């Protein structure tokens, strides 16, 4: 399930702002309400302190009821008698300080002050007090409630603005031409996005290189296939012009050889293509068994040239690797050795364990490779001058790519004593 980062940030921050705003509003409302209540208590205290006998409501004191209370009067001062009740709900024996008393007309807030044998009570209806407190609290809450939608709008705008470079990068990436990816700009990009952009640019660079290699490979393959196909076409024409059965048989031989070369090249092209996209599947294999099978597959071809093949290695050596890719490395190495070794030559296939690595070597008695050509021979379709008829130039390239995918390494070195080449493959033993 996909989700929008912009929407998620906006919703998360918006909810955070709303929750914080509600909490802040509740706290502000409560504090303002308490402040209003305390302010009215202070008012009662001050009125009681300033009150004198000539300003007291004697009518209330004498009536014993609240019938004559003016509903507009918010605060009243009542002189408490020595005994009895000043009002039906106001007893004369109240202790100094604040009290909340109930009456038929509602609850009252009372402050009692006693001095020099007299007692004065300042009273106020709690309903009026609460209305004043709530009114003041709402005035304190109103600015916060008005600002909350503005803050939410600002959160959405800020998130959208900060993520705008990401949308621009996405548009630039979508606008890329399939065959010609362009590096994404990293200017005006947030620091957190820069590593991501860098990784994408590195990937695009690898894609460019891969596309370039594929174009070159396709062009080289088309060029290489054109030659044997043209030769086959000419050989078929020659076969059609054969006058006798004997001449036809003579012309069939080069035709068969051309078909075999085309088959080998096609097989190598398919191997190279599979090698580019396949993923190694690791298995535990017996290296000695694979080497014996490999030598047996090439023995007939070697014997046809009078080449002697020897096999040396540890019979118990096992390796965890991809058997198909490893066979591809060894097969191309041995095929190359047979192709370039002169008749009556010799080839030694050797494998052993060296520290944490396995070493596979094919040692032939061929012409070797000039030092300047050792790195270039791994390029597809590259052939050393003077050896154009010995192969397609794909064998070492296929072996090199397979070795890289297996985490191994190939090296070529001329034999120190006499003519010949040592093909060496090294791979780490994996437990």
Wavefront OBJ file of the C-alpha trace (Angstrom):
o trace
v 0.000 0.000 0.000
v 1.542 3.271 -1.140
v 1.309 6.474 0.867
v 2.076 10.108 0.131
v 4.920 11.514 2.203
v 3.525 15.025 1.759
v 0.060 13.945 2.891
v 1.483 11.918 5.759
v 3.601 14.818 7.004
v 0.718 17.266 6.635
v -1.701 14.994 8.496
v 0.818 14.120 11.214
v 1.895 17.706 11.797
v -1.699 18.923 11.506
v -2.918 16.437 14.106
v 0.001 17.389 16.336
v -0.872 21.076 16.021
v -4.569 20.373 16.699
v -3.839 18.202 19.748
v -1.322 20.692 21.114
v -3.775 23.521 20.371
v -6.596 21.720 22.164
v -4.358 20.983 25.150
v -3.069 24.572 25.219
v -6.612 25.894 24.838
v -7.885 23.726 27.678
v -5.036 24.824 29.929
v -5.522 28.491 28.975
v -9.265 28.227 29.556
v -8.735 26.619 32.961
v -6.103 29.131 34.028
v -8.211 32.092 32.873
v -11.251 30.635 34.631
v -9.284 30.178 37.867
v -7.791 33.653 37.574
v -11.290 35.141 37.185
v -12.522 33.225 40.220
v -9.534 34.313 42.285
v -9.994 37.905 41.119
v -13.613 37.878 42.287
v -12.553 36.347 45.608
v -10.045 39.184 45.994
v -12.862 41.627 45.211
v -15.016 40.136 47.947
v -12.111 40.329 50.377
v -11.417 43.981 49.536
v -15.111 44.955 49.756
v -15.435 43.310 53.144
v -12.303 45.143 54.350
v -13.575 48.523 53.152
v -17.187 48.089 54.292
v -18.625 50.314 57.130
v -21.945 50.245 58.981
v -23.481 53.149 57.104
v -23.185 51.393 53.731
v -24.567 48.034 54.845
v -27.832 46.699 53.506
v -29.827 46.831 56.735
v -32.960 45.801 54.861
v -31.434 42.515 54.008
v -30.123 42.092 57.527
v -33.558 42.659 59.038
v -35.703 40.806 56.536
v -34.069 37.447 57.018
v -34.664 36.607 53.367
v -33.241 37.423 49.974
v -36.510 38.681 48.577
v -35.383 42.277 48.446
v -32.115 41.531 46.660
v -31.768 43.462 43.439
v -31.024 40.929 40.722
v -28.563 43.395 39.176
v -26.555 43.529 42.393
v -23.443 41.438 41.916
v -21.836 41.844 45.337
v -23.604 42.569 48.663
v -22.222 43.347 52.104
v -24.188 41.948 55.047
v -23.607 42.592 58.738
v -23.941 39.411 60.686
v -25.834 39.566 64.016
v -24.332 38.220 67.209
v -26.813 35.353 67.146
v -29.274 33.966 64.649
v -29.197 34.448 60.937
v -28.729 37.472 58.778
v -30.446 35.601 55.943
v -32.266 32.313 55.846
v -29.139 30.647 54.501
v -26.512 32.893 56.124
v -25.665 31.880 59.681
v -23.982 34.291 62.101
v -21.552 31.676 63.391
v -19.608 31.335 60.147
v -15.874 31.274 60.558
v -13.739 33.980 58.932
v -12.754 33.235 55.375
v -14.454 31.987 52.204
v -17.528 29.741 52.105
v -19.846 28.463 49.404
v -23.433 28.190 50.646
v -26.620 26.943 49.023
v -29.975 28.740 49.157
v -33.358 28.552 47.493
v -32.182 31.049 44.898
v -28.912 29.252 44.128
v -25.379 28.946 45.453
v -23.539 31.922 46.995
v -19.902 32.714 47.526
v -19.391 34.237 50.991
v -16.391 35.939 52.557
v -16.638 36.536 56.328
v -14.539 39.167 58.106
v -14.601 39.531 61.864
v -13.048 42.419 63.770
v -13.749 44.144 67.151
v -16.773 42.044 67.915
v -18.454 42.655 64.554
v -18.783 40.394 61.570
v -19.247 41.398 57.980
v -19.999 39.053 55.078
v -19.457 39.927 51.428
v -21.628 37.646 49.293
v -21.885 37.036 45.567
v -24.017 34.625 43.553
v -21.879 31.819 42.137
v -23.883 31.844 38.899
v -22.834 35.421 38.271
v -19.252 34.572 39.244
v -19.187 31.595 36.867
v -20.613 33.648 34.011
v -17.920 36.271 34.515
v -15.180 33.592 34.782
v -16.359 31.714 31.678
v -16.684 34.973 29.747
v -13.107 35.947 30.624
v -11.821 32.427 29.880
v -13.488 32.429 26.470
v -11.874 35.760 25.670
v -8.489 34.221 26.516
v -9.268 31.123 24.368
v -10.615 32.958 21.319
v -7.252 34.113 19.819
v -5.850 30.585 20.031
v -8.896 29.077 18.310
v -8.704 31.696 15.558
v -5.001 31.070 15.004
v -5.324 27.249 14.880
v -6.733 27.078 11.280
v -4.047 29.540 10.176
v -1.342 27.332 11.692
v -2.802 24.256 9.956
v -2.812 26.089 6.618
v 0.801 27.165 7.191
v 1.816 23.560 8.005
v 0.352 22.289 4.715
v 1.973 25.119 2.738
v 5.373 24.663 4.365
v 5.371 20.877 3.851
v 4.337 21.309 0.220
v 7.009 23.952 -0.369
v 9.777 21.906 1.280
v 8.872 18.807 -0.728
v 8.552 20.684 -4.007
v 12.165 19.828 -5.040
v 11.292 16.136 -4.678
v 8.380 16.558 -7.094
v 10.692 18.395 -9.506
v 13.210 15.524 -9.299
v 10.427 13.027 -9.980
v 9.319 15.014 -13.031
v 12.903 15.200 -14.316
v 13.287 11.463 -13.815
v 10.013 10.737 -15.638
v 11.129 12.954 -18.505
v 14.292 10.897 -19.079
v 14.669 9.347 -22.509
v 14.812 5.522 -22.247
v 18.029 5.252 -24.190
v 19.808 8.323 -22.821
v 19.446 8.849 -19.039
v 20.644 12.251 -17.779
v 22.122 12.999 -14.358
v 19.640 14.593 -11.960
v 20.548 18.042 -10.560
v 21.175 18.181 -6.807
v 20.934 21.962 -6.377
v 18.185 23.325 -4.087
v 17.635 19.792 -2.803
v 17.243 19.161 0.951
v 20.291 17.622 2.591
v 18.283 14.498 3.482
v 17.463 13.922 -0.206
v 21.000 14.518 -1.551
v 22.276 10.952 -0.769
v 19.194 9.555 -2.510
v 19.801 11.753 -5.564
v 23.481 10.768 -5.558
v 22.557 7.073 -5.529
v 20.101 7.596 -8.396
v 22.767 9.423 -10.413
v 25.218 6.592 -9.804
v 22.576 4.134 -10.953
v 21.888 6.225 -14.046
v 25.620 6.289 -14.790
v 25.777 2.499 -14.548
v 22.734 2.260 -16.815
v 24.444 4.564 -19.327
v 27.534 2.391 -19.284
v 25.444 -0.755 -19.633
v 23.492 0.702 -22.547
v 26.729 1.774 -24.186
v 28.206 -1.701 -23.742
v 25.030 -3.304 -25.094
v 25.024 -1.044 -28.146
v 28.665 -1.817 -28.784
v 28.071 -5.525 -28.235
v 25.100 -5.576 -30.617
v 27.087 -3.698 -33.245
v 30.052 -6.030 -32.850
v 27.790 -9.096 -32.872
v 26.089 -7.910 -36.063
v 29.488 -7.326 -37.654
v 30.845 -10.694 -36.532
v 27.756 -12.590 -37.663
v 27.762 -10.893 -41.057
v 31.086 -12.463 -42.009
v 30.198 -16.159 -41.370
v 26.723 -15.703 -42.844
v 28.209 -14.165 -45.983
v 30.713 -17.015 -46.150
v 27.921 -19.591 -45.777
v 25.966 -17.892 -48.542
v 28.972 -18.041 -50.877
v 29.648 -21.678 -49.963
v 26.028 -22.590 -50.734
v 26.354 -20.864 -54.101
v 29.549 -22.808 -54.770
v 27.740 -25.996 -53.793
v 24.968 -25.243 -56.284
v 27.542 -24.852 -59.060
v 29.185 -28.213 -58.349
v 29.200 -30.333 -61.505
v 30.030 -33.695 -59.977
v 29.252 -35.553 -56.791
v 32.924 -35.475 -55.825
v 33.076 -31.677 -56.189
v 29.911 -31.394 -54.145
v 31.446 -33.448 -51.349
v 34.572 -31.301 -51.390
v 32.490 -28.137 -51.061
v 30.322 -29.562 -48.278
v 33.338 -29.760 -45.933
v 33.963 -25.987 -45.675
v 30.186 -25.464 -45.511
v 29.959 -27.757 -42.489
v 32.908 -25.977 -40.893
v 31.222 -22.609 -41.473
v 27.970 -23.872 -39.974
v 29.876 -25.165 -36.926
v 31.625 -21.807 -36.471
v 28.266 -20.048 -36.710
v 26.784 -22.466 -34.180
v 29.651 -21.878 -31.756
v 29.377 -18.126 -32.126
v 25.599 -18.217 -31.609
v 26.067 -20.350 -28.512
v 28.667 -17.929 -27.171
v 26.397 -14.942 -27.858
v 23.575 -16.616 -25.949
v 25.935 -17.468 -23.097
v 27.164 -13.904 -22.969
v 23.577 -12.550 -22.929
v 22.480 -14.987 -20.197
v 25.577 -14.169 -18.222
v 24.669 -10.463 -18.206
v 21.241 -10.953 -16.619
v 21.522 -14.134 -14.563
v 21.944 -14.250 -10.786
v 24.312 -16.818 -9.232
v 22.577 -19.794 -7.590
v 24.991 -21.222 -5.042
v 25.436 -24.962 -4.583
v 28.089 -27.169 -3.006
v 29.955 -28.991 -5.793
v 32.856 -31.417 -6.054
v 35.461 -29.550 -8.081
v 37.299 -32.694 -9.136
v 34.163 -34.232 -10.619
v 33.429 -31.066 -12.610
v 37.002 -30.975 -13.931
v 36.884 -34.615 -15.079
v 33.609 -34.021 -16.918
v 35.016 -30.865 -18.504
v 38.156 -32.602 -19.737
v 36.097 -35.522 -21.042
v 33.901 -33.130 -23.067
v 36.970 -31.594 -24.750
v 39.066 -34.729 -25.082
v 37.901 -35.641 -28.588
v 38.637 -32.159 -29.923
v 42.079 -32.162 -28.285
v 42.923 -35.612 -29.648
v 41.929 -34.529 -33.156
v 44.794 -31.988 -32.934
v 47.143 -34.389 -31.192
v 47.053 -32.324 -27.966
v 47.750 -34.088 -24.700
v 45.526 -32.978 -21.782
v 46.555 -33.643 -18.178
v 44.488 -33.157 -15.005
v 45.920 -32.438 -11.556
v 44.032 -31.627 -8.361
v 42.682 -32.574 -4.963
v 39.978 -35.223 -5.299
v 38.185 -34.051 -2.125
v 38.079 -30.331 -2.888
v 34.525 -28.930 -2.654
v 33.297 -25.409 -3.351
v 30.046 -23.522 -2.767
v 29.335 -21.623 -5.967
v 27.096 -21.426 -9.022
v 28.005 -24.547 -11.040
v 26.728 -23.189 -14.363
v 28.747 -19.977 -14.181
v 31.845 -21.763 -12.909
v 31.591 -24.298 -15.733
v 31.319 -21.370 -18.149
v 34.624 -19.977 -16.843
v 36.439 -23.322 -17.068
v 34.892 -24.317 -20.409
v 35.911 -21.119 -22.173
v 39.403 -21.276 -20.660
v 39.935 -24.853 -21.891
v 38.341 -24.173 -25.293
v 40.658 -21.191 -25.796
v 43.692 -23.264 -24.808
v 42.788 -25.984 -27.329
v 42.111 -23.402 -30.046
v 45.485 -21.661 -29.661
v 47.687 -24.647 -28.798
v 49.475 -25.969 -31.896
v 49.162 -29.631 -32.934
v 51.070 -32.121 -30.776
v 51.077 -29.584 -27.946
v 50.080 -30.128 -24.349
v 47.594 -28.639 -21.885
v 47.554 -29.078 -18.111
v 44.389 -28.447 -16.101
v 45.220 -27.922 -12.443
v 43.187 -26.944 -9.374
v 44.135 -26.696 -5.722
v 43.385 -24.949 -2.445
v 45.583 -22.035 -1.424
v 44.765 -20.505 1.949
v 41.144 -19.368 1.826
v 41.024 -19.513 -1.997
v 40.720 -22.132 -4.679
v 43.015 -21.820 -7.682
v 42.104 -23.129 -11.130
v 44.729 -23.044 -13.885
v 44.866 -24.006 -17.540
v 48.467 -24.135 -18.767
v 49.001 -24.532 -22.514
v 51.953 -24.609 -24.889
v 50.523 -22.057 -27.308
v 51.971 -18.722 -28.443
v 51.023 -16.821 -25.259
v 49.772 -13.229 -25.142
v 51.841 -10.058 -25.559
v 51.994 -8.013 -22.346
v 50.242 -5.049 -23.976
v 47.273 -7.238 -24.942
v 46.561 -8.918 -21.578
v 43.842 -6.498 -20.532
v 42.350 -5.950 -23.956
v 41.646 -9.635 -24.668
v 38.720 -9.567 -22.198
v 36.759 -7.165 -24.432
v 34.028 -8.829 -26.543
v 35.095 -9.803 -30.078
v 38.661 -8.662 -29.517
v 41.285 -10.865 -31.164
v 45.039 -10.512 -31.212
v 46.454 -9.685 -34.606
v 47.242 -12.837 -36.539
v 44.717 -15.023 -34.678
v 41.510 -13.887 -36.391
v 40.668 -17.381 -37.621
v 41.007 -19.071 -34.247
v 37.720 -17.957 -32.679
v 35.087 -15.262 -32.254
v 36.858 -13.330 -29.493
v 34.054 -13.972 -27.009
v 35.501 -16.782 -24.875
v 37.626 -14.735 -22.479
v 34.977 -12.002 -22.285
v 32.334 -14.555 -21.216
v 34.714 -16.129 -18.699
v 35.647 -12.717 -17.292
v 31.998 -11.648 -16.809
v 31.091 -14.967 -15.168
v 34.111 -14.695 -12.857
v 33.075 -11.214 -11.736
v 29.564 -12.434 -10.930
v 30.998 -15.260 -8.847
v 33.270 -12.874 -6.951
v 36.379 -14.401 -8.507
v 39.231 -12.978 -10.566
v 41.003 -14.047 -13.757
v 44.614 -13.357 -14.581
v 46.713 -14.247 -17.617
v 50.422 -14.783 -17.534
v 52.932 -16.176 -19.983
v 54.806 -19.287 -18.946
v 58.223 -18.355 -17.538
v 59.871 -21.333 -19.258
v 59.066 -21.711 -22.932
v 56.028 -20.762 -24.972
v 52.564 -20.947 -23.516
v 49.986 -19.194 -21.403
v 48.736 -19.715 -17.854
v 45.048 -18.949 -17.372
v 44.484 -18.573 -13.624
v 41.130 -18.227 -11.852
v 40.981 -17.466 -8.118
v 37.868 -17.579 -5.956
v 37.331 -17.362 -2.210
v 36.136 -20.545 -0.515
v 32.680 -19.963 0.991
v 31.834 -22.050 4.036
l 1 2 3 4 5 6 7 8 9 10 11 12 13 14 15 16 17 18 19 20 21 22 23 24 25 26 27 28 29 30 31 32 33 34 35 36 37 38 39 40 41 42 43 44 45 46 47 48 49 50 51 52 53 54 55 56 57 58 59 60 61 62 63 64 65 66 67 68 69 70 71 72 73 74 75 76 77 78 79 80 81 82 83 84 85 86 87 88 89 90 91 92 93 94 95 96 97 98 99 100 101 102 103 104 105 106 107 108 109 110 111 112 113 114 115 116 117 118 119 120 121 122 123 124 125 126 127 128 129 130 131 132 133 134 135 136 137 138 139 140 141 142 143 144 145 146 147 148 149 150 151 152 153 154 155 156 157 158 159 160 161 162 163 164 165 166 167 168 169 170 171 172 173 174 175 176 177 178 179 180 181 182 183 184 185 186 187 188 189 190 191 192 193 194 195 196 197 198 199 200 201 202 203 204 205 206 207 208 209 210 211 212 213 214 215 216 217 218 219 220 221 222 223 224 225 226 227 228 229 230 231 232 233 234 235 236 237 238 239 240 241 242 243 244 245 246 247 248 249 250 251 252 253 254 255 256 257 258 259 260 261 262 263 264 265 266 267 268 269 270 271 272 273 274 275 276 277 278 279 280 281 282 283 284 285 286 287 288 289 290 291 292 293 294 295 296 297 298 299 300 301 302 303 304 305 306 307 308 309 310 311 312 313 314 315 316 317 318 319 320 321 322 323 324 325 326 327 328 329 330 331 332 333 334 335 336 337 338 339 340 341 342 343 344 345 346 347 348 349 350 351 352 353 354 355 356 357 358 359 360 361 362 363 364 365 366 367 368 369 370 371 372 373 374 375 376 377 378 379 380 381 382 383 384 385 386 387 388 389 390 391 392 393 394 395 396 397 398 399 400 401 402 403 404 405 406 407 408 409 410 411 412 413 414 415 416 417 418 419 420 421 422 423 424 425 426 427 428 429 430 431
